[in-house]
Amino acid sequence: MSYAAHIEASGPAEGACLAREHAGEVPRAAKLIDVVRDALRARHYSRRTEKAYIGWIRRYILFHGKRHPRELGAAEVTRFLTALAVDAKVSGSTQNQALAALLFLYREVVRVELPWLDELVRARRPRRLPVVLSRDEVCAVIAQLAGTPKLMACLLYGAGLRLLECARLRVKDIDFEASHIVVRAGKGDKDRITVLPRIVREPLRRHLERVRRLHERDVASGAGWVELPGSLGRKYPNAAREWAWQWVFPATRLYRDHETGQHRRHHLHETVLQRAVRNAVRAAGITKPAGCHTFRHSFATHLLENGYDIRTVQELLGHRDVTTTMIYTHVLNRGPGAVRSPADLLAKGSANQPWIAIDDVRSRPRYTAARRSLMPPRGNTP
């Protein structure tokens, strides 16, 4: 089999390749991508990180004519990253992601400790302010939604959830008595507790009643399974069918798991809410580039406007560092950054200064400067 065909291979890696990896031996090029995948999963990287890293490693190998990474060095890595920035015009964060994938490849898979790895220059990430909607704009967007997307949007704004955190909520994570939501395995594989908005309690109860009837029909038909995290399914074989582990927002279709043969129901795909929010923003006539994550930005900003402590907001958002939360202080409508323009003082008016209206033509001052002419005045011709 050619090297290009091996690069495209994506099946499970053989145990011998994994054993060679842990022994520090350089794996064969035929199984390089498989060993990368096993190394990522052994370190409990998320599936999205796995997909991104493998994608960058494939592009890196193809960029250099399908040469093995062991044959490449600092010059080849730099040339690849430069081509991303200059030719592909990727952002600094994308370029740093590609660099992180290559660092993982050389350090954890190829097991080659090269001194130039620490000397590579990372791209500078520009500072961007988050897009924040006002309260009226949030109401206008949510008013354009209906059904499950509307309920999910209310949770994004009312609890400060990320998109996938909302989509992956399970029934056991909703505590109506304590009025909070437990976010499991969020960003960075961290758990946290956030508020359950009072306005969504009754709509959420009715929604869960409909979901429970759907689950009972699935169980009666021989389905009713859901995916469990990690190896929990082996420890508790019947937990995947229990009501507590069901998705709060299940998908409309069943699928058959190829490993267990179970008929499962996945959670609602995130693109369903993304499309609904994008259409709602357009229908509301809002020109800001708002999306699902904008609700989370608005949640944090409005809490700070209401006088809540920034540490409280940090805990609700699940930020590891408070400096990440402090970005929202720059988009507040009050505080040290709320500078009043001197042009606003011109509209007050005074005894010596008339009131200036920008859109009124009659308010324009008239300048009566003396005319200058190169011709002598009439009647005085010599």
C-alpha positions in Angstrom: 0.0 0.0 0.0 1.3 3.5 -0.9 2.1 6.0 1.8 -0.7 8.3 0.6 -3.2 5.5 1.1 -1.9 4.9 4.6 -2.2 8.6 5.3 -5.9 8.4 4.5 -6.4 5.4 6.7 -8.6 6.2 9.7 -9.5 2.7 11.2 -8.5 1.5 14.7 -4.8 1.2 15.4 -3.3 -2.2 16.1 -2.0 -3.0 19.5 1.6 -3.4 18.2 1.7 0.2 17.1 0.5 1.4 20.4 3.1 -0.7 22.2 5.9 0.7 20.0 4.6 4.2 20.8 4.9 3.7 24.5 8.3 2.1 24.1 9.6 5.2 22.5 10.1 3.6 19.1 9.2 5.7 16.0 6.1 4.2 14.5 5.9 3.1 10.9 4.6 5.7 8.5 1.8 3.3 7.5 0.3 3.7 11.0 1.3 7.2 11.9 -2.2 8.7 11.9 -3.5 5.8 13.9 -0.8 6.2 16.6 -1.6 9.9 16.8 -5.2 9.1 17.4 -4.4 6.5 20.1 -2.0 9.0 21.8 -4.7 11.7 21.9 -7.3 9.3 23.3 -4.9 7.9 25.9 -4.4 11.5 27.2 -8.2 12.1 27.2 -8.2 14.9 24.6 -11.6 15.8 23.4 -12.9 14.4 20.1 -12.9 17.8 18.5 -9.3 18.4 19.5 -8.5 14.9 18.1 -10.2 15.8 14.8 -8.4 19.2 14.6 -4.9 17.8 15.4 -5.1 14.9 13.0 -6.3 17.3 10.3 -3.3 19.6 10.8 -0.9 16.7 10.8 -2.3 15.4 7.5 -2.0 18.9 5.9 1.6 19.2 7.3 2.6 15.9 5.7 0.9 16.6 2.4 2.4 20.1 2.3 5.9 18.6 2.3 5.3 16.0 -0.4 4.2 13.2 2.0 7.6 13.0 3.7 7.7 11.5 7.1 7.8 14.0 10.0 11.0 12.5 11.3 12.8 13.8 8.1 11.5 17.3 8.7 12.9 20.0 11.0 12.5 23.6 12.2 12.7 25.0 8.7 9.9 22.8 7.4 7.7 23.6 10.4 8.3 27.3 10.0 7.6 27.2 6.2 4.3 25.4 6.8 3.2 27.9 9.5 4.3 30.8 7.3 2.3 29.5 4.4 -0.8 29.3 6.6 -0.4 32.9 7.6 0.6 34.4 4.2 -1.1 32.2 1.6 -4.1 30.9 3.5 -4.5 34.1 5.6 -5.6 32.2 8.7 -6.0 33.9 12.0 -3.4 33.9 14.8 -5.4 31.4 16.9 -5.7 29.0 13.9 -2.0 29.2 13.3 -1.3 28.5 17.0 -3.6 25.5 16.8 -1.6 24.1 13.9 1.6 24.6 15.9 0.2 22.8 18.9 -0.7 19.9 16.7 2.8 19.7 15.4 4.3 20.0 18.8 2.2 17.1 20.0 3.2 15.0 17.0 7.0 15.5 17.6 6.9 15.2 21.4 4.3 12.6 22.1 4.2 10.4 18.9 7.5 10.6 17.1 9.2 11.0 20.5 11.9 13.2 19.1 13.1 15.9 21.6 14.4 18.7 19.4 15.7 22.0 20.8 14.0 24.1 18.2 10.5 23.1 19.4 10.7 25.6 22.2 12.1 28.3 20.0 9.2 28.4 17.5 7.4 31.8 17.6 3.7 31.6 18.2 1.4 34.0 16.4 0.2 37.0 18.4 -3.5 36.8 19.0 -5.2 40.2 18.5 -7.5 41.4 21.2 -11.1 41.3 20.3 -14.2 42.6 22.1 -17.1 40.2 22.4 -20.4 41.0 20.6 -23.0 41.9 23.2 -26.8 42.3 22.6 -28.8 44.8 24.7 -31.8 43.5 26.7 -34.2 44.7 24.0 -32.2 43.0 21.3 -32.2 39.7 23.2 -36.0 39.9 23.6 -36.3 40.7 19.9 -34.2 37.7 18.9 -35.9 35.2 21.2 -39.3 36.5 20.1 -38.5 35.3 16.6 -37.8 31.7 17.8 -40.3 29.0 18.6 -40.4 25.5 20.2 -37.2 23.8 21.3 -34.8 26.4 19.8 -36.5 29.1 21.8 -36.2 27.1 25.0 -32.5 26.4 24.3 -31.9 30.1 23.5 -33.4 31.1 26.8 -31.0 28.8 28.6 -28.0 30.1 26.7 -28.9 33.7 27.8 -30.4 32.9 31.2 -27.7 30.5 32.4 -24.7 31.5 30.4 -24.3 28.1 28.8 -22.1 27.4 25.8 -23.8 25.8 22.8 -22.6 22.2 23.3 -23.1 22.5 27.1 -26.8 23.2 26.4 -27.2 20.5 23.8 -25.6 17.9 26.1 -27.7 18.5 29.1 -29.1 15.4 30.7 -32.2 15.1 32.8 -30.3 14.5 36.0 -28.4 17.8 35.5 -31.6 19.9 36.0 -32.4 20.6 39.7 -35.7 22.4 39.9 -35.7 22.4 43.8 -32.3 24.1 44.1 -32.9 26.2 41.0 -29.6 25.4 39.3 -28.1 23.5 36.4 -25.0 21.3 36.8 -22.8 21.5 33.7 -20.9 18.3 33.3 -17.5 18.0 31.5 -17.6 21.5 30.1 -14.7 23.3 28.5 -11.5 21.9 29.9 -13.4 18.8 31.1 -14.6 20.8 34.2 -17.9 20.7 36.1 -19.7 23.8 37.3 -23.0 25.0 38.7 -25.0 27.8 37.1 -28.4 29.4 37.7 -31.7 27.9 36.4 -33.7 30.9 35.1 -37.1 31.2 36.8 -38.7 32.2 33.5 -37.9 28.8 31.9 -38.9 26.5 34.8 -42.5 25.7 33.7 -41.7 25.6 30.0 -38.8 23.2 30.8 -41.1 21.0 32.9 -43.6 20.7 30.1 -40.8 20.0 27.7 -39.4 17.2 29.9 -42.8 15.6 30.1 -42.9 15.4 26.3 -39.4 14.0 26.3 -40.3 11.4 28.9 -43.3 10.2 26.8 -40.9 9.9 23.8 -38.4 7.9 25.9 -41.2 5.5 27.1 -42.2 4.9 23.5 -38.6 4.2 22.5 -38.2 1.7 25.4 -41.4 0.0 24.4 -40.1 -0.4 20.8 -36.7 -1.9 22.0 -34.7 1.3 21.8 -34.3 4.0 24.5 -30.5 3.9 24.8 -28.2 6.9 25.0 -24.4 7.3 24.9 -22.8 7.3 28.4 -19.5 9.1 29.2 -16.3 7.0 29.3 -16.7 3.4 30.4 -19.7 4.0 32.5 -21.8 1.8 30.2 -19.7 -1.2 31.2 -19.9 -0.4 34.9 -23.7 0.2 34.8 -25.0 -1.8 31.8 -28.7 -0.6 32.3 -27.9 3.1 33.0 -28.1 4.1 29.4 -31.8 3.3 29.4 -32.6 5.1 32.6 -34.6 8.3 32.5 -32.0 10.3 34.5 -29.4 9.8 31.8 -31.6 10.9 28.9 -30.8 14.0 26.9 -32.9 17.1 27.8 -33.0 18.0 24.1 -33.0 14.7 22.2 -32.7 14.3 18.4 -35.7 13.5 16.3 -34.2 10.3 14.8 -32.8 7.0 16.2 -29.5 5.5 15.1 -27.9 2.1 15.6 -24.5 2.0 17.4 -22.2 -0.2 15.3 -20.3 -1.5 18.4 -23.2 -2.5 20.7 -26.0 -2.8 18.2 -28.2 -0.6 20.4 -30.8 1.7 19.0 -29.8 5.0 20.5 -31.0 8.6 20.4 -28.4 11.4 20.1 -28.9 14.9 21.5 -30.2 17.6 19.2 -27.4 18.6 16.8 -26.0 22.0 17.5 -26.5 23.2 13.9 -30.2 23.2 14.4 -30.0 25.9 17.0 -27.3 27.8 15.1 -29.5 28.1 12.0 -32.5 29.1 14.1 -30.6 31.8 15.9 -29.0 33.1 12.7 -32.4 33.4 11.0 -33.9 35.0 14.2 -31.2 37.7 14.2 -31.8 38.5 10.6 -35.6 38.6 11.1 -35.2 40.9 14.1 -33.3 43.4 12.0 -30.2 43.3 14.1 -27.0 44.2 12.2 -24.6 42.9 14.8 -22.8 39.6 14.0 -24.6 37.7 16.7 -24.8 34.0 17.1 -25.5 31.4 19.9 -22.4 32.4 21.8 -23.5 36.0 21.9 -26.2 35.0 24.4 -23.4 34.0 26.8 -21.5 37.3 26.3 -24.8 39.2 27.0 -25.4 37.1 30.1 -22.1 38.1 31.6 -22.3 41.7 30.6 -25.8 42.2 32.0 -24.9 40.5 35.3 -22.0 43.0 35.7 -24.4 45.9 34.8 -26.7 44.7 37.5 -23.9 45.0 40.1 -22.9 41.4 40.6 -19.3 40.7 41.7 -17.0 39.7 38.9 -15.9 36.6 40.9 -19.5 35.4 40.9 -19.7 35.9 37.2 -16.4 34.0 36.8 -17.8 31.0 38.7 -21.0 31.0 36.7 -19.1 31.1 33.4 -16.6 28.5 34.4 -13.5 30.7 33.6 -10.3 29.5 35.1 -8.8 33.0 35.2 -10.6 36.1 36.2 -8.8 38.1 33.5 -10.9 36.2 31.0 -14.0 37.4 32.7 -12.7 41.0 32.9 -13.1 41.3 29.1 -16.8 42.0 29.7 -16.0 45.1 31.8 -14.9 46.8 28.6 -18.3 46.6 27.0 -20.4 47.9 29.9 -22.6 50.9 29.5 -21.2 52.4 32.7 -18.0 52.4 34.7 -14.5 53.8 34.0 -14.8 53.1 30.3 -18.0 55.0 29.9 -16.4 58.2 28.6 -18.9 61.0 27.6 -18.0 62.7 24.3 -17.6 66.5 24.4 -19.8 66.7 21.4 -22.7 65.6 23.6 -22.3 68.9 25.6 -23.0 70.9 22.5 -26.6 69.9 22.5 -27.3 71.4 25.9 -27.3 75.0 24.7 -26.7 78.2 26.7 -27.3 81.9 26.5 -24.4 82.5 24.1 -24.5 79.1 22.3 -27.7 78.1 20.4 -28.8 74.4 20.5 -27.2 72.5 17.7 -29.4 69.8 15.9 -27.3 67.6 13.7 -30.2 66.6 11.4 -31.7 70.1 11.1 -30.6 72.2 8.1 -31.9 75.4 9.7 -29.5 75.0 12.6 -26.4 75.5 10.5 -24.6 78.8 11.5 -24.2 81.4 8.8 -20.8 82.9 8.3 -20.9 86.5 6.9 -17.3 87.0 5.8 -16.7 90.0 3.6 -16.5 89.1 -0.1 -13.3 89.6 -1.9 -13.3 90.5 -5.6 -10.6 91.2 -8.1 -12.9 93.5 -10.1 -13.6 97.1 -9.0 -17.1 97.9 -7.7 -19.7 99.0 -10.2 -20.2 102.7 -10.8 -16.6 103.6 -9.8 -15.1 102.9 -13.2 -12.5 105.7 -14.0 
